[in-house]
Amino acid sequence: MIKHTEEFKREAVRIALTSGLPRERVASDLGVGKSTLHKWISQYRPSDLVAAPQADLARENERLRLENRVLKEERDILKKATQFFASQRP
């Protein structure tokens, strides 16, 4: 079982609450279960809101950070797969 950091959980909650995407999609994109995301939302729901213009920028930054993290992981997997298949050539 993967242990996620508090920062990851908080970012996941912010994205789920502010991105406009279905929670199922957010959970899938982050590689967590739907019920896990719902549990985090109930735990980490932000009680203090940032001013509206800054909140939009903060949300976008958080969304992009998570997307960047996912893309880096996918890239690393593809690199490893390429190396594996290249080593299998006769």
All heavy atoms as an XYZ file, in Angstrom:
732
protein
N       0.841     -1.181      0.000
C       0.000      0.000      0.000
C       0.880      1.235      0.000
O       1.835      1.318      0.755
C      -0.896     -0.016      1.233
C      -1.919      1.072      1.225
S      -3.180      0.711      2.453
C      -3.139      2.215      3.351
N       0.544      2.195     -0.833
C       1.336      3.414     -0.960
C       0.913      4.403      0.117
O      -0.271      4.628      0.347
C       1.132      4.055     -2.346
C       1.627      3.105     -3.424
C       1.850      5.383     -2.429
C       1.340      3.584     -4.820
N       1.895      4.991      0.776
C       1.636      6.011      1.789
C       1.847      7.370      1.127
O       2.949      7.699      0.709
C       2.606      5.816      2.965
C       2.462      6.834      4.043
C       1.325      6.490      4.951
C       1.376      7.440      6.145
N       0.158      7.434      6.874
N       0.776      8.133      0.981
C       0.858      9.451      0.345
C       1.160     10.514      1.393
O       0.693     10.432      2.528
C      -0.456      9.790     -0.366
C      -0.757      8.873     -1.513
N      -0.095      8.939     -2.700
C      -1.633      7.861     -1.636
C      -0.558      8.015     -3.515
N      -1.497      7.337     -2.883
N       1.899     11.534      0.974
C       2.245     12.620      1.886
C       1.022     13.496      2.141
O       0.066     13.503      1.359
C       3.371     13.497      1.307
O       2.880     14.143      0.118
C       4.611     12.684      0.999
N       1.092     14.241      3.226
C       0.004     15.172      3.554
C      -0.161     16.203      2.434
O      -1.275     16.573      2.087
C       0.299     15.879      4.884
C       0.335     14.946      6.081
C      -0.999     14.286      6.339
O      -2.039     14.971      6.321
O      -1.013     13.062      6.561
N       0.963     16.661      1.883
C       0.914     17.653      0.805
C       0.179     17.091     -0.410
O      -0.664     17.765     -1.012
C       2.339     18.065      0.411
C       2.379     19.076     -0.712
C       3.792     19.418     -1.150
O       4.755     19.011     -0.460
O       3.926     20.074     -2.185
N       0.488     15.841     -0.756
C      -0.178     15.203     -1.892
C      -1.685     15.122     -1.651
O      -2.487     15.428     -2.538
C       0.395     13.804     -2.114
C      -0.239     13.075     -3.267
C       0.234     13.245     -4.550
C      -1.305     12.202     -3.054
C      -0.348     12.569     -5.617
C      -1.892     11.528     -4.107
C      -1.409     11.712     -5.393
N      -2.066     14.728     -0.444
C      -3.485     14.606     -0.115
C      -4.192     15.955     -0.206
O      -5.279     16.063     -0.777
C      -3.658     14.036      1.294
C      -3.190     12.601      1.427
C      -3.283     12.132      2.865
C      -2.722     10.752      3.060
N      -2.778     10.310      4.463
N      -3.558     16.991      0.351
C      -4.164     18.329      0.304
C      -4.305     18.826     -1.132
O      -5.330     19.409     -1.500
C      -3.355     19.314      1.136
C      -3.442     19.061      2.627
C      -2.612     20.082      3.417
N      -2.395     19.650      4.774
C      -3.285     19.762      5.756
N      -4.446     20.301      5.504
N      -2.998     19.341      6.974
N      -3.290     18.593     -1.950
C      -3.359     19.007     -3.348
C      -4.447     18.241     -4.082
O      -5.171     18.806     -4.905
C      -2.005     18.808     -4.028
C      -0.964     19.814     -3.593
C       0.363     19.630     -4.308
O       0.411     18.900     -5.319
O       1.351     20.217     -3.850
N      -4.566     16.975     -3.797
C      -5.607     16.164     -4.422
C      -6.991     16.694     -4.061
O      -7.868     16.786     -4.924
C      -5.462     14.706     -3.993
N      -7.173     17.069     -2.805
C      -8.459     17.614     -2.365
C      -8.749     18.929     -3.060
O      -9.853     19.154     -3.556
C      -8.479     17.798     -0.827
C      -9.682     18.613     -0.388
C      -8.457     16.446     -0.143
N      -7.759     19.796     -3.131
C      -7.976     21.088     -3.800
C      -8.341     20.898     -5.258
O      -9.236     21.572     -5.773
C      -6.727     21.953     -3.675
C      -6.543     22.479     -2.285
C      -5.385     23.422     -2.199
N      -5.133     23.744     -0.798
C      -3.986     24.114     -0.312
N      -2.952     24.240     -1.103
N      -3.846     24.392      0.963
N      -7.665     19.995     -5.926
C      -7.987     19.745     -7.332
C      -9.391     19.173     -7.468
O     -10.167     19.585     -8.331
C      -6.943     18.813     -7.967
C      -5.641     19.578     -8.143
C      -7.431     18.267     -9.298
C      -4.508     18.737     -8.604
N      -9.734     18.239     -6.610
C     -11.067     17.624     -6.669
C     -12.165     18.660     -6.452
O     -13.214     18.601     -7.092
C     -11.180     16.510     -5.637
N     -11.909     19.619     -5.577
C     -12.929     20.610     -5.251
C     -12.974     21.773     -6.231
O     -13.998     22.443     -6.342
C     -12.699     21.149     -3.836
C     -12.868     20.148     -2.695
C     -12.511     20.792     -1.367
C     -14.282     19.591     -2.667
N     -11.883     22.028     -6.943
C     -11.831     23.251     -7.745
C     -11.653     23.045     -9.236
O     -11.848     23.987     -9.998
C     -10.673     24.150     -7.262
O      -9.441     23.443     -7.415
C     -10.870     24.566     -5.812
N     -11.298     21.860     -9.682
C     -10.971     21.671    -11.099
C     -12.199     21.598    -11.998
O     -12.092     21.829    -13.199
C     -10.145     20.408    -11.280
O     -10.927     19.267    -11.006
N     -13.333     21.239    -11.440
C     -14.517     21.060    -12.260
C     -14.589     19.679    -12.897
O     -15.548     19.353    -13.580
N     -13.552     18.872    -12.692
C     -13.540     17.500    -13.217
C     -14.320     16.588    -12.279
O     -14.382     16.844    -11.076
C     -12.110     16.986    -13.323
C     -11.196     17.676    -14.327
C      -9.768     17.185    -14.153
C     -11.682     17.420    -15.740
N     -14.893     15.512    -12.820
C     -15.561     14.540    -11.937
C     -14.543     13.947    -10.962
O     -13.373     13.743    -11.310
C     -16.069     13.471    -12.895
C     -16.020     14.067    -14.251
C     -14.995     15.145    -14.222
N     -14.972     13.672     -9.770
C     -14.055     13.141     -8.749
C     -13.485     11.789     -9.158
O     -12.363     11.458     -8.807
C     -14.746     13.081     -7.398
C     -14.986     14.485     -6.873
C     -15.524     14.507     -5.496
N     -15.739     15.906     -5.097
C     -16.411     16.262     -4.052
N     -16.923     15.347     -3.255
N     -16.571     17.531     -3.767
N     -14.277     11.012     -9.900
C     -13.777      9.729    -10.383
C     -12.568      9.943    -11.287
O     -11.592      9.204    -11.227
C     -14.866      8.967    -11.149
C     -16.007      8.500    -10.288
C     -17.037      9.599    -10.003
O     -17.003     10.665    -10.668
O     -17.864      9.404     -9.108
N     -12.636     10.974    -12.137
C     -11.532     11.278    -13.061
C     -10.306     11.753    -12.288
O      -9.182     11.348    -12.574
C     -11.997     12.343    -14.059
C     -10.920     12.960    -14.909
C     -10.546     12.069    -16.083
N      -9.370     12.537    -16.764
C      -9.379     13.400    -17.766
N     -10.514     13.892    -18.208
N      -8.250     13.765    -18.339
N     -10.521     12.627    -11.304
C      -9.403     13.121    -10.496
C      -8.731     11.956     -9.783
O      -7.500     11.835     -9.795
C      -9.885     14.184     -9.483
C      -8.767     14.584     -8.538
C     -10.421     15.419    -10.223
N      -9.523     11.083     -9.188
C      -8.965      9.928     -8.481
C      -8.178      9.044     -9.438
O      -7.063      8.615     -9.131
C     -10.088      9.131     -7.806
N      -8.727      8.801    -10.606
C      -8.052      7.966    -11.595
C      -6.749      8.601    -12.052
O      -5.719      7.933    -12.152
C      -8.980      7.756    -12.794
O      -8.303      7.109    -13.830
N      -6.768      9.906    -12.338
C      -5.567     10.610    -12.786
C      -4.467     10.578    -11.730
O      -3.283     10.548    -12.064
C      -5.884     12.062    -13.138
C      -6.688     12.192    -14.432
O      -6.808     11.180    -15.156
O      -7.184     13.298    -14.709
N      -4.864     10.600    -10.472
C      -3.880     10.608     -9.389
C      -3.467      9.206     -8.962
O      -2.553      9.037     -8.158
C      -4.436     11.365     -8.180
C      -4.711     12.851     -8.405
C      -5.395     13.443     -7.183
C      -3.436     13.596     -8.714
N      -4.161      8.214     -9.466
C      -3.817      6.846     -9.125
C      -4.267      6.430     -7.743
O      -3.618      5.619     -7.089
N      -5.375      7.002     -7.284
C      -5.931      6.620     -5.984
C      -7.370      6.168     -6.191
O      -7.989      6.461     -7.199
C      -5.884      7.790     -4.958
C      -4.460      8.221     -4.702
C      -6.716      8.963     -5.414
N      -7.898      5.465     -5.211
C      -9.277      5.014     -5.286
C     -10.251      6.151     -5.054
O      -9.939      7.144     -4.385
N     -11.440      6.003     -5.617
C     -12.471      7.015     -5.457
C     -12.832      7.203     -3.985
O     -12.973      8.328     -3.511
C     -13.696      6.610     -6.281
C     -14.760      7.652     -6.363
C     -15.857      7.268     -7.361
C     -16.514      5.971     -6.984
N     -17.724      5.679     -7.772
N     -12.934      6.103     -3.251
C     -13.290      6.199     -1.835
C     -12.165      6.856     -1.033
O     -12.424      7.588     -0.077
C     -13.612      4.826     -1.262
O     -12.494      3.970     -1.364
N     -10.916      6.617     -1.442
C      -9.785      7.261     -0.766
C      -9.851      8.764     -0.952
O      -9.671      9.525     -0.002
C      -8.453      6.713     -1.327
O      -8.416      5.312     -1.113
C      -7.270      7.369     -0.656
N     -10.113      9.193     -2.184
C     -10.220     10.627     -2.461
C     -11.353     11.244     -1.652
O     -11.190     12.318     -1.064
C     -10.424     10.877     -3.950
C     -10.516     12.346     -4.357
C      -9.232     13.097     -4.015
C     -10.821     12.468     -5.841
N     -12.494     10.568     -1.576
C     -13.616     11.086     -0.791
C     -13.249     11.197      0.691
O     -13.633     12.159      1.363
C     -14.857     10.209     -0.965
C     -15.503     10.375     -2.303
N     -16.124     11.534     -2.700
C     -15.607      9.526     -3.347
C     -16.592     11.397     -3.921
N     -16.275     10.176     -4.348
N     -12.495     10.228      1.198
C     -12.056     10.276      2.596
C     -11.142     11.484      2.822
O     -11.282     12.206      3.802
C     -11.331      8.978      2.960
C     -10.904      8.907      4.423
C     -10.313      7.565      4.763
C      -8.855      7.581      4.355
N      -8.108      6.407      4.804
N     -10.216     11.704      1.887
C      -9.313     12.853      2.003
C     -10.091     14.164      1.949
O      -9.782     15.099      2.669
C      -8.274     12.836      0.897
C      -7.282     11.734      0.972
C      -7.055     10.890      2.023
C      -6.372     11.333     -0.045
N      -6.065      9.992      1.706
C      -5.627     10.245      0.456
C      -6.108     11.791     -1.333
C      -4.630      9.623     -0.310
C      -5.139     11.166     -2.078
C      -4.394     10.095     -1.569
N     -11.112     14.210      1.098
C     -11.916     15.435      0.989
C     -12.589     15.738      2.321
O     -12.610     16.880      2.767
C     -12.942     15.315     -0.153
C     -12.219     15.353     -1.499
C     -13.986     16.430     -0.066
C     -13.092     15.021     -2.687
N     -13.113     14.713      2.977
C     -13.761     14.954      4.265
C     -12.740     15.346      5.335
O     -13.058     16.109      6.243
C     -14.554     13.730      4.709
O     -13.698     12.641      4.953
N     -11.502     14.875      5.219
C     -10.458     15.213      6.195
C      -9.855     16.584      5.960
O      -9.580     17.310      6.898
C      -9.310     14.196      6.117
C      -9.535     12.933      6.859
C      -8.307     12.025      6.756
O      -7.670     11.953      5.716
N      -8.002     11.347      7.837
N      -9.570     16.904      4.696
C      -8.762     18.080      4.378
C      -9.533     19.208      3.719
O      -8.922     20.092      3.131
C      -7.612     17.672      3.450
C      -6.647     16.715      4.075
C      -6.672     15.371      3.745
C      -5.710     17.144      4.996
C      -5.788     14.474      4.320
C      -4.824     16.259      5.574
C      -4.864     14.930      5.235
O      -3.992     14.058      5.794
N     -10.836     19.191      3.775
C     -11.607     20.264      3.150
C     -11.131     21.601      3.706
O     -11.098     21.793      4.921
C     -13.098     20.090      3.425
C     -13.970     21.080      2.689
C     -15.429     20.803      2.926
N     -15.869     19.554      2.325
C     -16.305     19.438      1.075
N     -16.355     20.486      0.302
N     -16.697     18.271      0.617
N     -10.723     22.490      2.814
C     -10.172     23.761      3.290
C     -11.239     24.596      4.004
O     -12.341     24.759      3.502
C      -9.677     24.456      2.030
C     -10.435     23.824      0.913
C     -10.758     22.421      1.359
N     -10.892     25.117      5.147
C     -11.847     25.936      5.894
C     -11.636     27.411      5.619
O     -12.555     28.202      5.734
C     -11.711     25.664      7.391
O     -10.379     25.902      7.798
N     -10.423     27.775      5.264
C     -10.161     29.184      4.951
C      -9.941     29.321      3.453
O      -9.194     28.579      2.847
C      -8.931     29.690      5.710
C      -7.702     28.857      5.451
O      -7.845     27.629      5.262
O      -6.607     29.419      5.438
N     -10.627     30.274      2.856
C     -10.534     30.469      1.418
C      -9.612     31.640      1.105
O      -9.616     32.656      1.800
C     -11.926     30.739      0.835
C     -12.923     29.609      1.010
C     -14.288     30.042      0.508
C     -12.460     28.373      0.281
N      -8.847     31.483      0.051
C      -7.964     32.545     -0.411
C      -8.811     33.506     -1.235
O      -9.862     33.146     -1.737
C      -6.836     31.935     -1.279
C      -5.869     32.983     -1.755
C      -6.118     30.851     -0.500
N      -8.362     34.739     -1.380
C      -9.083     35.720     -2.196
C      -9.317     35.143     -3.589
O      -8.492     34.394     -4.113
C      -8.291     37.007     -2.279
N     -10.425     35.499     -4.217
C     -10.856     34.881     -5.474
C      -9.806     34.900     -6.587
O      -9.519     33.852     -7.159
C     -12.155     35.521     -5.937
N      -9.203     36.024     -6.931
C      -8.226     35.996     -8.029
C      -7.009     35.135     -7.702
O      -6.514     34.401     -8.548
C      -7.803     37.451     -8.201
C      -8.863     38.270     -7.549
C      -9.463     37.386     -6.487
N      -6.528     35.210     -6.481
C      -5.375     34.405     -6.100
C      -5.751     32.931     -6.007
O      -4.927     32.068     -6.274
C      -4.803     34.889     -4.779
C      -4.130     36.233     -4.889
C      -3.507     36.668     -3.570
O      -3.661     35.989     -2.563
N      -2.821     37.793     -3.595
N      -6.977     32.657     -5.635
C      -7.422     31.273     -5.526
C      -7.412     30.601     -6.896
O      -7.013     29.441     -7.015
C      -8.828     31.221     -4.925
N      -7.828     31.335     -7.936
C      -7.814     30.773     -9.286
C      -6.398     30.423     -9.715
O      -6.156     29.359    -10.276
C      -8.434     31.748    -10.291
C      -9.929     31.925    -10.096
O     -10.554     31.033     -9.480
O     -10.460     32.945    -10.566
N      -5.459     31.313     -9.454
C      -4.063     31.050     -9.806
C      -3.502     29.882     -8.998
O      -2.783     29.031     -9.533
C      -3.208     32.293     -9.575
C      -3.436     33.461    -10.532
C      -2.611     34.668    -10.107
C      -3.083     33.049    -11.948
N      -3.827     29.842     -7.723
C      -3.337     28.758     -6.872
C      -3.892     27.419     -7.346
O      -3.164     26.426     -7.405
C      -3.731     29.013     -5.421
N      -5.168     27.384     -7.716
C      -5.781     26.149     -8.208
C      -5.107     25.674     -9.489
O      -4.812     24.492     -9.647
C      -7.273     26.359     -8.476
C      -8.099     26.303     -7.234
C      -9.577     26.357     -7.594
N     -10.161     27.372     -6.755
C     -10.812     28.445     -7.168
N     -11.027     28.642     -8.434
N     -11.293     29.315     -6.313
N      -4.885     26.604    -10.393
C      -4.249     26.244    -11.653
C      -2.828     25.738    -11.431
O      -2.404     24.750    -12.029
C      -4.242     27.449    -12.601
C      -3.618     27.176    -13.950
C      -4.410     26.207    -14.817
O      -5.538     25.821    -14.446
O      -3.896     25.818    -15.875
N      -2.092     26.393    -10.554
C      -0.733     25.948    -10.233
C      -0.748     24.544     -9.646
O       0.080     23.703    -10.000
C      -0.052     26.907     -9.258
C       0.470     28.145     -9.944
O       0.703     28.151    -11.145
N       0.660     29.199     -9.176
N      -1.656     24.277     -8.756
C      -1.744     22.958     -8.133
C      -2.107     21.892     -9.163
O      -1.526     20.812     -9.173
C      -2.779     22.973     -7.012
C      -2.329     23.801     -5.829
C      -3.454     24.088     -4.868
O      -4.461     23.359     -4.894
O      -3.325     25.050     -4.102
N      -3.050     22.226    -10.029
C      -3.447     21.282    -11.068
C      -2.265     20.970    -11.984
O      -2.000     19.808    -12.307
C      -4.605     21.848    -11.893
C      -5.148     20.863    -12.918
C      -6.157     21.514    -13.847
N      -5.561     22.501    -14.724
C      -4.816     22.204    -15.807
N      -4.582     20.952    -16.114
N      -4.325     23.151    -16.560
N      -1.537     22.003    -12.354
C      -0.389     21.802    -13.232
C       0.734     21.025    -12.548
O       1.403     20.205    -13.180
C       0.126     23.154    -13.735
C      -0.805     23.880    -14.715
C      -0.304     25.288    -14.971
C      -0.945     23.098    -16.006
N       0.936     21.262    -11.261
C       1.962     20.506    -10.535
C       1.636     19.010    -10.509
O       2.506     18.173    -10.736
C       2.099     21.025     -9.101
C       2.885     22.295     -8.990
C       3.132     22.658     -7.526
N       3.681     23.983     -7.448
C       3.060     25.036     -6.941
N       1.871     24.906     -6.412
N       3.637     26.214     -6.931
N       0.392     18.696    -10.226
C      -0.003     17.284    -10.194
C       0.069     16.656    -11.584
O       0.535     15.527    -11.735
C      -1.403     17.136     -9.618
C      -1.483     17.243     -8.111
C      -2.930     17.243     -7.650
C      -0.734     16.119     -7.444
N      -0.382     17.408    -12.587
C      -0.306     16.900    -13.952
C       1.151     16.662    -14.346
O       1.486     15.651    -14.956
C      -0.949     17.893    -14.919
C      -0.954     17.427    -16.355
C      -1.622     18.419    -17.282
O      -2.401     19.271    -16.814
O      -1.359     18.340    -18.492
N       2.026     17.582    -13.966
C       3.450     17.453    -14.246
C       4.020     16.210    -13.569
O       4.795     15.458    -14.166
C       4.190     18.707    -13.791
C       5.593     18.778    -14.316
O       5.913     18.207    -15.346
N       6.451     19.487    -13.593
N       3.634     15.965    -12.335
C       4.107     14.793    -11.596
C       3.676     13.502    -12.297
O       4.469     12.584    -12.467
C       3.573     14.816    -10.167
C       4.100     13.678     -9.311
C       3.544     13.703     -7.919
N       3.810     14.973     -7.251
C       3.047     15.487     -6.301
N       1.984     14.839     -5.885
N       3.343     16.642     -5.747
N       2.422     13.454    -12.730
C       1.906     12.272    -13.420
C       2.652     12.065    -14.738
O       3.059     10.950    -15.071
C       0.382     12.391    -13.664
C      -0.113     11.331    -14.619
C      -0.366     12.330    -12.349
N       2.859     13.149    -15.487
C       3.555     13.037    -16.762
C       4.998     12.588    -16.587
O       5.513     11.797    -17.384
C       3.498     14.371    -17.512
C       2.118     14.771    -18.034
C       2.144     16.195    -18.566
C       1.641     13.809    -19.089
N       5.667     13.060    -15.544
C       7.039     12.628    -15.284
C       7.083     11.138    -14.966
O       7.978     10.424    -15.431
C       7.653     13.427    -14.133
C       8.067     14.822    -14.537
C       8.672     15.560    -13.360
C       9.109     16.953    -13.756
N       9.698     17.690    -12.629
N       6.123     10.670    -14.182
C       6.073      9.244    -13.861
C       5.835      8.413    -15.120
O       6.475      7.377    -15.317
C       4.986      8.965    -12.826
C       5.325      9.479    -11.446
C       4.182      9.318    -10.455
O       3.136      8.743    -10.821
O       4.343      9.772     -9.314
N       4.937      8.877    -15.979
C       4.669      8.161    -17.225
C       5.907      8.138    -18.112
O       6.239      7.118    -18.717
C       3.498      8.803    -17.968
C       2.166      8.582    -17.294
C       1.035      9.355    -17.947
O       1.295     10.187    -18.846
O      -0.120      9.133    -17.543
N       6.606      9.261    -18.186
C       7.826      9.337    -18.977
C       8.874      8.357    -18.458
O       9.515      7.645    -19.237
C       8.392     10.758    -18.941
C       9.668     10.912    -19.774
C      10.495     12.079    -19.352
N      10.909     11.913    -17.968
C      11.253     12.905    -17.175
N      11.203     14.140    -17.590
N      11.641     12.665    -15.929
N       9.040      8.302    -17.153
C      10.021      7.393    -16.566
C       9.685      5.932    -16.884
O      10.572      5.133    -17.171
C      10.116      7.602    -15.053
C      10.740      8.935    -14.686
O      11.387      9.550    -15.562
O      10.570      9.363    -13.525
N       8.405      5.605    -16.831
C       7.981      4.242    -17.162
C       8.302      3.934    -18.619
O       8.809      2.858    -18.941
C       6.476      4.051    -16.878
C       6.241      4.067    -15.362
C       5.946      2.774    -17.506
C       4.792      4.157    -14.968
N       8.032      4.885    -19.503
C       8.321      4.663    -20.919
C       9.816      4.531    -21.176
O      10.243      3.723    -22.013
C       7.736      5.798    -21.762
C       6.211      5.809    -21.860
C       5.734      7.075    -22.552
C       5.726      4.577    -22.594
N      10.623      5.299    -20.468
C      12.075      5.180    -20.612
C      12.541      3.782    -20.219
O      13.353      3.167    -20.904
C      12.795      6.215    -19.739
C      12.872      7.583    -20.334
C      13.678      8.478    -19.400
C      13.822      9.868    -19.903
N      14.596     10.715    -18.986
N      12.035      3.297    -19.092
C      12.420      1.963    -18.625
C      11.971      0.890    -19.604
O      12.698     -0.070    -19.867
C      11.852      1.702    -17.234
C      12.518      2.530    -16.158
C      11.889      2.297    -14.813
C      12.520      3.209    -13.760
N      11.881      3.064    -12.465
N      10.777      1.034    -20.145
C      10.268      0.064    -21.113
C      11.127      0.080    -22.373
O      11.451     -0.981    -22.927
C       8.813      0.361    -21.454
N      11.514      1.251    -22.823
C      12.365      1.364    -24.007
C      13.701      0.684    -23.775
O      14.191     -0.058    -24.630
C      12.580      2.849    -24.368
O      11.314      3.458    -24.586
C      13.432      2.997    -25.613
N      14.283      0.912    -22.618
C      15.563      0.278    -22.295
C      15.418     -1.237    -22.230
O      16.281     -1.971    -22.706
C      16.098      0.815    -20.974
C      16.541      2.253    -21.039
C      16.880      2.819    -19.665
O      16.651      2.184    -18.650
N      17.423      4.032    -19.656
N      14.330     -1.701    -21.654
C      14.116     -3.140    -21.538
C      14.011     -3.768    -22.917
O      14.670     -4.770    -23.207
C      12.845     -3.421    -20.734
C      12.462     -4.875    -20.731
C      13.133     -5.771    -19.935
C      11.430     -5.339    -21.546
C      12.792     -7.123    -19.937
C      11.088     -6.675    -21.554
C      11.763     -7.566    -20.748
N      13.173     -3.188    -23.782
C      12.988     -3.780    -25.100
C      14.224     -3.641    -25.962
O      14.507     -4.508    -26.794
C      11.747     -3.194    -25.789
C      10.467     -3.673    -25.179
C       9.609     -2.790    -24.539
C      10.110     -5.010    -25.224
C       8.428     -3.240    -23.963
C       8.938     -5.469    -24.664
C       8.098     -4.576    -24.025
N      14.992     -2.598    -25.792
C      16.239     -2.447    -26.536
C      17.245     -3.506    -26.120
O      18.023     -3.993    -26.942
C      16.816     -1.052    -26.316
N      17.237     -3.897    -24.863
C      18.173     -4.918    -24.402
C      17.747     -6.328    -24.829
O      18.555     -7.241    -24.791
C      18.292     -4.859    -22.870
O      17.097     -5.312    -22.260
N      16.515     -6.496    -25.261
C      16.017     -7.811    -25.680
C      16.309     -8.120    -27.142
O      16.106     -9.227    -27.589
C      14.488     -7.884    -25.461
C      14.070     -7.735    -24.021
C      14.643     -8.839    -23.146
O      14.585    -10.005    -23.497
N      15.209     -8.462    -22.005
N      16.808     -7.155    -27.889
C      17.125     -7.375    -29.300
C      18.304     -8.317    -29.441
O      19.285     -8.190    -28.702
C      17.455     -6.061    -29.979
C      16.245     -5.191    -30.160
C      16.628     -4.056    -31.023
N      15.479     -3.736    -31.883
C      15.440     -2.704    -32.657
N      16.474     -1.901    -32.735
N      14.398     -2.469    -33.383
N      18.230     -9.228    -30.388
C      19.342    -10.173    -30.577
C      20.555     -9.524    -31.222
O      20.560     -8.579    -31.859
C      18.770    -11.244    -31.502
C      17.493    -10.733    -32.028
C      17.094     -9.556    -31.221
